[in-house]
Amino acid sequence: MRHGIFGKFRSAIGSLSLLALLSSGDLLAGASGAMKPIVAYQGATLIDGTGADPVQNATVLLQGSKILAAGADIEVPEGASVVDVSGRWVVPGLIDAHIHFMTSGRIYTRPAMMDLRHIVPYEDEIKWVESHVPDTLRSFLCAGVTGALSMGGPSIEYSARDQAEKMTDAPSVFNSHGPAVAVPNFLAERLFPRWNGELTLKSLTSPEDAIAFAREAAANNASMVKTAVDDRGSMLFRLILDWLGWEEIHEALIAEAAKYGLKVTSHVHTLEYGRRLMELGVDSLQHLPSDQPVDEKFLSLARAKDVIIVPTMALHKRTFEELYTKEFELLAIEESCSIPGVIQSWHEPLPPSKDDADYLGSRREMVASNTLALYEAGVSLAVGTDAGLMGLSHGASMHLELKRMNEAGIPARDLIVAATLNSAKVAGKDDLYGSVEAGKFADFLILSKNPLNKIENLQALETVVKHGKAFDQQDLMPSLPAE
Ligand SMILES: [Zn+2]
C-alpha cells in the first residue's frame, strides 16, 4: 500500500462562516442523512479547465463526490481533512471524446480493416474484449481519463457503461447511440462484421428510420446520437447516400434528437459533408475534413454554430504507419497503463495495407494543418482518440493525441480546456463534468509537473481523483498476468 500525499492528512483550522453556509442547505447531508466528510486539497496550482489563469496556492474543497469550492482564499471548515498538495498542479480529469469499447486496441480488433483472423478469429477477439471490460475501464483511470464518450457500436458499449457505474476505479461513460449510416444493411454489414450476431452500424434509409433511431437512443439513456457520412472516396457510395436522402435523414434525426436533449455528433472526413452537416445542425464533428484545406466558409460556419470538432489525429501515424513499419514512438504511460497483450499484438506482421490505410494514412499532414487552422480561427476543439482502434490503447492514447495536437501547434493551455471542458460539452455534460468548479463532480488529477510548460507533463500523474475518491496512480496500473 502506497500512501504518498495521503500520509499528510491533518486537521484544518476551521472557518465557521463556510460551515454555516453549508449547513443551511442539504449539502452536508447525503442521501441517508449522514454527514459526508469534507476534504480540502490545499496548496497546489489550480488549472480549472475553463481556460482561466492558473491559481497558485489554491484550495479544492470536496464533500463526497462533489466539489464545494475551488480557487484562492477558500475557507476550510473545521473538522475537514486537509491534504497538502503544495508544489503540485491540479487539473480536471481528462475526457476522451471518442472511444469504442467494442475494440481492444489490439491488432486483431477490426478485421474489415486489418484482417488477421487467421491468427485470432474474430469470435476470439470478441471474447477477449468482453472479458476485459473491467480492466479496460481501469486503464482509463490509470491514464488520468475520468470520462469517456463511447462513439457507438454494439450493445457492449452500453454494458460497459453499466459496469463502469458499478465500479469506483472507472471513468464516467457517456454513450452515443449508433453509429448510424445512410446506407442499406448489406453495405453496413460489409463495413463492420456482426458482433455476436448483432449489427454494429445502424442502417437508416428514411426519415422515419431516423426518428425511431433517436427514440431508441433516448430509451437507452444515451447522451448523443452518432452518424457517419463518409463515401470513402467511392462514387457509388456517394450515389447511394444521395439516393437514400442522407440530408433529409439527418434533418429528421436532428429534430427528433432535440426533443430528448440528445447531442448529435457525426463522423466526417470531407469538407463538403462536414459543411452540410453543420448547416443541418449537428453539435459536433468526429474526425475532420482531410480531403482539402478547410476554407473560410467552413471555419465561419463552425464558429457561428458553435460546433465542436474532435480531430482524432493520433490514429493517422500510429494505426496507418507505425503498425506497418513497426517503428513505434511509444509513450511511457502507454506501456504502464495498457492491458498486457495489447501493445505486444502491435508487433504482429501485417498484410499489405488495405483501402482504409491508403485512404486515411496519407492524410496525416492535412489533418494537422486543418486542426491548426480550426484552432487559429477560434473554433472549439475537443480531444478524442478513437481508442480501441488498432494501435490505440484505451486511456493512455489520450496522451498520444494531446502530443500530436500540440505538435500541430496548439498550446498546452488550450489543449487542457479541449481535453476536459470541451470534451464534456460534446456529450452535453458540462453542467457536472469537465472542470474543477463548485457544484461539479470531483474528478481531477494531481500532477508533479506543470502541464502548462509542457503537455507531456499531464503524464506526471501522482493521484487520480474520481468522484471524490483518490487513487494513487501506480495502484491503477494493470498487474501482469501470472505466468
Ligand atoms: Zn470511432
Residues whose N, C-alpha, C, O or C-beta is under 5 A from the ligand:
A	BS01	ZN	M151 D386
